[in-house]
Amino acid sequence: MAEPKKKAKKTMQVWKVYDAKGSALSRKASTCPKCGPGVFMAMHKDRKSCGRCGYTEMAAKK
């Protein structure tokens, strides 16, 4: 029997989360209030969500 094919892992794109100006780094995305610093919230069209704990903040309607 043939072995199942393994999917390639996606690499973390850290350069999209941080902004480097000179010798200082700043975070672009907001952090999760439950998980603490180091865990970023994913930005969606209508909400921000944490992939670790599932915490979600809905955006204000216009």
Secondary structure, 3 states (H helix, E strand, C coil): CCCCCCCCCCCCCHHHCEEEECCEEEECCCEECCCEEEEEEEECCCEEEECCCCCEEECCCC
